[in-house]
């Protein structure tokens, strides 16, 4: 299969574990067989490989998420990078141009597009294979997956098929309704629109060229910021006359809020936390190095990270976004392709960060105009390069860099250090990168 996973959003409804860099699909809360934890994107990619080991997976995402994808998935997936956010149709157009012009996929091959973060069973990915066969059959230009609804939801659009067969021609689409209208749709046999599509690559390339003036992938990438933001449903689906829908009645959850996310958790506590026996339907996710104690609580979620602490009634947690919009949006934790960092302390003229570098990885060779830096290596071994001078380092070593000097550190095994930034104007934008040649 050729699968495009749409990975977007800032995940503010899952604050404080999510932010503009670390969206909800990168939060590791699902326990695996070996006792470790995996994220939504890791879980979905593992399930895809289980269903089809030869699947070509491409993730369509913003540039702010690229490092986290490489950190969690390695280099084994393709990435179609959106220079800026322009909704699902431009994102899919760019991804299919990437498949055609960069990956060299045959225009007659089928592409399946789905979200990166559904909580589903393995039967969902078997259904994707059936959807691929349906799109290859040629009876319709688009094949959609319709989710059997479990309640009249106002969060989803609705697909109304012409009959109750497992595969049916689509009669009409309805946008997100109110609860009463949704109930009426369901009585008519409507299905939730789960945002899953399949089509031949050539079909979507033709649609992209019809609606956007571009020559190839590189040209589309260069003019991406000029494109109109429009959803795939509005731009393509609602105007296409030949559409079939495949019913899916297996497990499917949209984990977009703390309420729905905790429903999918297999355990009530992730991290250092204790609850007494009077707690009922309480979930705690703690990423801090201090314990959380919960007593006598009911229907509550507690989430603690360097970004902040949330204590909320589960139902009320769905309304978190406007409150998060008003908070300081400094990123306190992020996963990068080379490792991760966590902000430990913020003062007026200093910033203290704990940095973990993966074995064989390094920071960019860079300098800062307005701040000095000090590195204190706490574990592991590696090499620093400061203004071209190379030096071996190990736990206990201290490296001082003045503003303007070029520097990087290269990890042999996993390496941890504390970085102290000193200056009156500490900013993430104060960074100049340079090329570096090293053995």
C-alpha positions as CSV (number, residue, x, y, z in Angstrom):
1,X,0.0,0.0,0.0
2,X,0.9,3.6,-0.5
3,X,-0.3,5.3,2.7
4,X,-0.3,9.1,3.4
5,X,-0.8,9.9,7.0
6,X,-2.1,13.4,7.7
7,X,-0.3,14.8,10.8
8,X,-1.3,18.3,11.8
9,X,-2.8,20.3,14.6
10,X,-1.3,21.9,17.7
11,X,-3.2,19.6,20.1
12,X,-4.1,22.3,22.5
13,X,-7.0,20.3,23.9
14,X,-4.4,17.9,25.4
15,X,-2.4,20.6,27.1
16,X,-0.1,20.5,29.0
17,X,1.3,17.4,27.2
18,X,0.9,18.9,23.8
19,X,2.0,22.2,22.2
20,X,2.8,23.6,18.7
21,X,5.9,21.4,18.5
22,X,4.6,18.3,20.3
23,X,1.2,17.6,19.0
24,X,-1.1,14.9,20.6
25,X,0.1,12.2,18.2
26,X,3.6,12.3,19.8
27,X,2.5,11.8,23.4
28,X,3.7,8.4,24.7
29,X,0.9,6.9,26.9
30,X,0.1,3.5,25.3
31,X,1.8,0.6,27.0
32,X,3.4,-1.9,24.7
33,X,4.1,-5.6,25.2
34,X,7.6,-5.0,26.5
35,X,6.4,-2.5,29.2
36,X,7.5,0.7,27.4
37,X,5.2,3.4,26.1
38,X,4.4,4.4,22.5
39,X,2.7,7.4,21.0
40,X,-0.3,7.5,18.6
41,X,1.9,7.9,15.6
42,X,4.2,5.0,16.7
43,X,1.1,2.8,17.3
44,X,-0.4,3.5,13.9
45,X,2.8,2.9,12.0
46,X,3.4,-0.3,13.9
47,X,-0.1,-1.5,13.0
48,X,0.4,-0.5,9.3
49,X,3.6,-2.6,9.2
50,X,1.8,-5.5,10.8
51,X,-0.9,-5.4,8.1
52,X,1.5,-4.8,5.2
53,X,5.2,-5.0,5.9
54,X,6.0,-3.5,2.4
55,X,3.7,-0.5,2.8
56,X,5.2,2.9,1.7
57,X,4.3,5.3,4.4
58,X,4.5,9.1,3.9
59,X,3.6,11.6,6.6
60,X,2.2,14.9,5.5
61,X,3.1,17.4,8.2
62,X,4.3,20.9,9.1
63,X,8.0,21.6,9.4
64,X,7.7,22.0,13.2
65,X,6.8,18.3,13.5
66,X,9.6,16.8,11.3
67,X,12.1,16.4,14.2
68,X,9.6,14.6,16.4
69,X,8.7,12.3,13.6
70,X,12.4,11.4,13.0
71,X,12.9,11.0,16.7
72,X,10.0,8.5,17.1
73,X,10.0,6.7,13.8
74,X,13.6,7.0,12.6
75,X,14.3,7.5,8.9
76,X,12.1,4.7,7.6
77,X,9.1,6.9,6.6
78,X,8.8,9.6,3.9
79,X,7.9,13.1,4.9
80,X,6.0,15.6,2.8
81,X,6.7,18.9,4.6
82,X,4.2,21.7,4.4
83,X,6.0,25.0,4.6
84,X,2.9,26.5,6.3
85,X,-0.6,25.3,7.2
86,X,-3.1,25.3,4.4
87,X,-5.7,22.7,5.4
88,X,-6.2,19.2,4.0
89,X,-6.6,19.7,0.3
90,X,-3.3,21.6,-0.3
91,X,-1.6,19.1,2.1
92,X,-2.9,16.1,0.1
93,X,-2.0,17.8,-3.2
94,X,1.6,18.4,-2.0
95,X,1.8,14.8,-0.8
96,X,0.7,13.2,-4.1
97,X,3.1,15.5,-6.0
98,X,5.8,14.3,-3.6
99,X,4.9,10.7,-4.3
100,X,4.9,11.2,-8.1
101,X,8.0,13.5,-8.5
102,X,10.2,12.6,-5.6
103,X,9.3,8.9,-4.9
104,X,8.5,8.0,-8.5
105,X,5.3,6.2,-7.8
106,X,3.4,5.0,-10.8
107,X,0.4,7.3,-11.5
108,X,-1.9,4.3,-11.8
109,X,-1.1,3.1,-8.3
110,X,-3.7,3.6,-5.5
111,X,-3.0,6.0,-2.6
112,X,-4.8,5.7,0.8
113,X,-5.0,8.9,2.9
114,X,-6.0,8.8,6.6
115,X,-5.3,10.7,9.8
116,X,-2.2,9.8,11.8
117,X,-3.9,9.5,15.2
118,X,-7.0,7.3,15.2
119,X,-7.2,4.8,18.1
120,X,-8.2,1.6,16.2
121,X,-7.7,-2.1,16.1
122,X,-5.8,-4.1,13.5
123,X,-9.1,-4.7,11.6
124,X,-9.0,-1.0,10.6
125,X,-5.8,-1.6,8.6
126,X,-7.3,-4.7,7.0
127,X,-10.2,-2.4,5.9
128,X,-7.6,0.0,4.4
129,X,-6.4,-2.8,2.2
130,X,-10.0,-3.4,1.1
131,X,-10.4,0.3,0.5
132,X,-7.3,0.2,-1.7
133,X,-8.8,-2.7,-3.7
134,X,-12.0,-0.8,-4.1
135,X,-10.2,2.3,-5.5
136,X,-8.2,0.1,-7.9
137,X,-11.5,-1.5,-9.2
138,X,-12.3,1.6,-11.2
139,X,-16.0,1.8,-10.4
140,X,-15.5,5.1,-8.6
141,X,-12.9,7.9,-8.6
142,X,-12.9,8.1,-4.8
143,X,-13.4,5.3,-2.2
144,X,-14.2,6.5,1.4
145,X,-14.3,4.7,4.7
146,X,-17.5,5.4,6.6
147,X,-17.5,4.7,10.3
148,X,-20.6,3.1,11.8
149,X,-21.8,5.8,14.3
150,X,-22.3,5.0,17.9
151,X,-24.1,8.2,18.9
152,X,-25.3,11.4,17.3
153,X,-22.1,13.3,17.3
154,X,-21.7,17.0,16.4
155,X,-17.9,16.6,15.8
156,X,-18.1,14.7,12.5
157,X,-19.4,15.1,9.0
158,X,-21.8,12.4,7.7
159,X,-21.8,10.2,4.6
160,X,-25.2,9.0,3.5
161,X,-25.0,5.9,1.3
162,X,-27.7,4.8,-1.2
163,X,-28.2,1.5,0.5
164,X,-27.1,-0.6,3.5
165,X,-24.6,-2.8,1.6
166,X,-21.0,-3.1,2.9
167,X,-19.9,-1.2,-0.2
168,X,-22.3,1.4,-1.5
169,X,-22.5,4.4,-3.8
170,X,-22.6,7.6,-1.9
171,X,-25.8,9.6,-2.1
172,X,-24.8,12.8,-0.3
173,X,-22.6,14.4,2.3
174,X,-23.6,16.4,5.3
175,X,-21.3,18.8,7.2
176,X,-21.1,18.7,11.0
177,X,-24.7,19.1,12.3
178,X,-26.3,19.7,15.6
179,X,-27.2,16.6,17.7
180,X,-30.8,16.5,16.7
181,X,-29.9,16.6,13.0
182,X,-27.2,14.0,13.5
183,X,-29.7,11.7,15.0
184,X,-31.9,12.1,11.9
185,X,-29.0,11.4,9.6
186,X,-28.2,8.2,11.6
187,X,-31.8,7.1,11.2
188,X,-31.3,7.4,7.4
189,X,-28.3,5.1,7.6
190,X,-25.6,7.8,7.6
191,X,-21.9,7.0,8.5
192,X,-19.3,9.2,10.2
193,X,-16.8,10.7,7.8
194,X,-13.5,9.5,9.4
195,X,-11.3,11.4,6.9
196,X,-10.1,8.2,5.1
197,X,-9.9,8.3,1.3
198,X,-8.4,6.1,-1.5
199,X,-7.8,7.1,-5.1
200,X,-5.5,6.5,-8.0
201,X,-2.5,8.8,-7.9
202,X,-3.2,10.1,-11.4
203,X,-6.8,11.1,-10.3
204,X,-5.6,13.3,-7.5
205,X,-2.7,14.8,-9.5
206,X,-5.2,15.8,-12.2
207,X,-7.4,17.4,-9.5
208,X,-4.5,19.2,-8.0
209,X,-3.5,20.6,-11.4
210,X,-7.1,21.5,-12.1
211,X,-7.4,23.6,-9.0
212,X,-3.8,24.8,-8.5
213,X,-1.4,26.3,-11.1
214,X,1.9,24.4,-10.7
215,X,4.3,22.4,-12.7
216,X,5.7,19.8,-10.3
217,X,6.4,19.1,-6.6
218,X,9.2,21.6,-6.3
219,X,7.1,24.4,-7.9
220,X,4.1,23.5,-5.7
221,X,6.3,23.6,-2.6
222,X,7.8,27.0,-3.5
223,X,4.3,28.6,-3.9
224,X,2.6,26.7,-1.1
225,X,2.2,29.8,1.1
226,X,0.1,31.5,-1.7
227,X,-2.5,28.7,-1.7
228,X,-6.0,29.1,-0.4
229,X,-6.8,27.1,2.8
230,X,-9.5,24.6,1.9
231,X,-10.5,21.2,3.1
232,X,-10.3,18.1,1.0
233,X,-14.0,17.5,1.5
234,X,-15.0,21.0,0.1
235,X,-12.4,21.0,-2.7
236,X,-12.8,17.4,-4.0
237,X,-15.3,15.1,-2.2
238,X,-18.4,17.3,-2.4
239,X,-17.9,17.9,-6.2
240,X,-17.1,14.3,-7.2
241,X,-20.0,12.3,-8.7
242,X,-18.4,8.8,-8.6
243,X,-17.8,7.9,-5.0
244,X,-18.2,4.6,-3.1
245,X,-18.1,4.1,0.7
246,X,-16.9,1.1,2.6
247,X,-18.5,0.6,6.0
248,X,-16.3,0.0,9.0
249,X,-17.9,-1.1,12.2
250,X,-14.7,-2.0,14.2
251,X,-13.1,-0.1,17.0
252,X,-12.5,3.6,16.1
253,X,-11.9,6.5,18.4
254,X,-10.9,10.1,17.8
255,X,-8.7,10.9,20.8
256,X,-9.0,14.6,20.5
257,X,-9.8,15.5,24.2
258,X,-8.6,14.3,27.6
259,X,-12.0,12.7,28.1
260,X,-11.7,10.5,25.0
261,X,-8.0,9.9,25.5
262,X,-8.4,8.5,29.0
263,X,-11.1,6.1,27.7
264,X,-8.4,4.5,25.6
265,X,-5.8,4.2,28.3
266,X,-5.2,0.7,29.6
267,X,-4.0,1.9,33.0
268,X,-5.0,4.8,35.2
269,X,-1.5,6.1,36.1
270,X,1.4,6.9,33.8
271,X,4.4,8.3,35.6
272,X,5.0,8.9,39.3
273,X,1.6,9.1,40.9
274,X,-0.4,7.5,43.7
275,X,-4.2,7.3,44.2
276,X,-6.1,6.2,47.2
277,X,-8.9,3.7,47.1
278,X,-11.6,6.4,47.2
279,X,-10.7,7.7,43.7
280,X,-13.1,6.6,40.9
281,X,-12.6,7.1,37.2
282,X,-9.4,9.1,37.7
283,X,-6.4,9.2,35.3
284,X,-3.0,10.7,36.1
285,X,-0.3,11.3,33.5
286,X,2.8,12.8,35.1
287,X,6.0,13.7,33.2
288,X,7.6,15.6,36.1
289,X,10.2,14.3,38.5
290,X,8.0,14.9,41.5
291,X,5.1,12.6,42.7
292,X,1.4,13.4,42.3
293,X,-1.0,12.2,45.0
294,X,-4.7,12.1,44.3
295,X,-7.3,11.4,47.0
296,X,-11.1,11.1,47.0
297,X,-11.5,12.3,43.4
298,X,-14.2,11.3,40.9
299,X,-14.2,11.6,37.1
300,X,-11.0,13.7,37.0
301,X,-7.9,13.9,34.8
302,X,-4.6,15.1,36.2
303,X,-1.8,15.9,33.7
304,X,1.6,17.3,34.7
305,X,4.4,18.3,32.4
306,X,7.1,21.1,32.2
307,X,4.4,23.1,30.3
308,X,2.0,23.2,33.3
309,X,-0.4,21.2,35.4
310,X,-4.0,20.4,34.5
311,X,-6.6,19.2,37.1
312,X,-10.0,18.9,35.5
313,X,-13.3,17.2,35.5
314,X,-13.2,14.9,32.5
315,X,-16.3,16.4,30.8
316,X,-15.1,19.9,31.3
317,X,-11.7,19.1,29.9
318,X,-13.2,19.2,26.4
319,X,-13.4,23.0,26.8
320,X,-9.8,23.7,27.6
321,X,-8.6,25.4,24.3
322,X,-9.6,29.0,24.9
323,X,-8.0,28.9,28.3
324,X,-4.8,27.5,26.9
325,X,-4.7,30.2,24.2
326,X,-4.3,32.7,27.0
327,X,-1.3,31.1,28.6
328,X,2.4,31.6,28.1
329,X,3.2,29.4,25.0
330,X,6.9,28.9,25.7
331,X,7.8,25.3,24.6
332,X,9.2,23.6,27.7
333,X,9.8,20.1,26.2
334,X,10.4,18.9,22.6
335,X,11.7,15.8,20.8
336,X,14.2,16.5,18.0
337,X,15.8,14.2,15.4
338,X,19.0,14.2,17.5
339,X,17.3,13.7,20.9
340,X,15.2,15.9,23.2
341,X,15.4,18.9,25.5
342,X,13.5,19.9,28.7
343,X,13.5,23.4,30.2
344,X,14.4,23.2,33.9
345,X,14.5,26.8,35.0
346,X,13.6,30.3,33.5
347,X,15.0,33.5,34.9
348,X,15.2,37.0,33.6
349,X,18.7,36.6,32.2
350,X,19.2,32.9,32.2
351,X,17.6,29.7,30.9
352,X,18.6,26.2,32.1
353,X,17.8,23.2,29.9
354,X,18.5,19.5,30.2
355,X,19.5,18.0,26.9
356,X,19.6,14.3,25.8
357,X,21.5,13.4,22.6
358,X,21.0,10.0,21.0
359,X,24.0,7.9,20.2
360,X,25.8,9.0,17.0
361,X,23.8,12.3,16.8
362,X,24.8,15.9,17.2
363,X,23.4,19.4,17.5
364,X,23.6,21.8,14.6
365,X,27.0,23.6,14.3
366,X,25.7,27.1,15.3
367,X,26.3,30.4,17.1
368,X,24.3,32.9,19.1
369,X,24.6,36.7,18.8
370,X,23.2,37.7,22.1
371,X,24.0,35.0,24.7
372,X,26.8,33.0,26.2
373,X,26.3,29.3,26.9
374,X,27.7,26.8,29.4
375,X,27.5,23.0,28.9
376,X,27.9,20.6,31.9
377,X,28.1,17.0,30.8
378,X,26.2,14.8,33.3
379,X,26.5,11.4,31.6
380,X,28.0,9.7,28.5
381,X,30.9,10.6,26.3
382,X,31.3,12.6,23.1
383,X,33.2,15.4,21.3
384,X,32.7,19.1,21.2
385,X,33.7,21.4,18.4
386,X,34.1,25.0,19.4
387,X,35.3,27.4,16.7
388,X,36.8,24.5,14.8
389,X,38.7,23.1,17.9
390,X,37.7,19.5,18.7
391,X,37.8,18.1,22.3
392,X,36.7,14.8,23.9
393,X,34.2,15.2,26.8
394,X,32.7,13.0,29.5
395,X,30.6,13.3,32.6
396,X,31.8,16.2,34.8
397,X,33.3,18.3,32.0
398,X,32.3,21.9,31.6
399,X,32.4,23.7,28.3
400,X,32.0,27.5,28.0
401,X,31.0,29.3,24.8
402,X,31.0,33.1,24.4
403,X,28.4,34.8,22.2
404,X,29.4,34.6,18.6
405,X,31.5,31.4,18.8
406,X,30.5,28.4,16.7
407,X,29.8,25.2,18.6
408,X,28.3,21.7,18.6
409,X,28.5,18.5,20.5
410,X,28.6,15.0,19.1
411,X,27.4,12.0,21.2
412,X,29.2,8.7,21.0
413,X,26.6,6.8,23.2
414,X,23.6,8.5,24.7
415,X,24.9,11.8,26.2
416,X,23.2,14.1,28.7
417,X,24.1,17.6,29.6
418,X,22.8,20.7,31.3
419,X,22.8,23.8,29.1
420,X,22.8,27.2,30.7
421,X,22.0,30.2,28.5
422,X,23.1,33.6,29.8
423,X,22.1,36.9,28.4
424,X,19.6,39.8,28.4
425,X,18.0,38.7,25.1
426,X,17.5,35.0,25.1
427,X,15.5,33.9,22.1
428,X,14.9,30.8,20.0
429,X,15.4,33.0,16.9
430,X,19.0,34.0,18.0
431,X,20.7,31.1,16.1
432,X,22.9,31.0,13.1
433,X,23.6,27.6,11.6
434,X,26.8,26.6,9.7
435,X,28.0,23.7,7.7
436,X,30.3,21.3,9.5
437,X,32.6,18.6,8.1
438,X,33.8,16.0,10.6
439,X,34.7,12.3,10.8
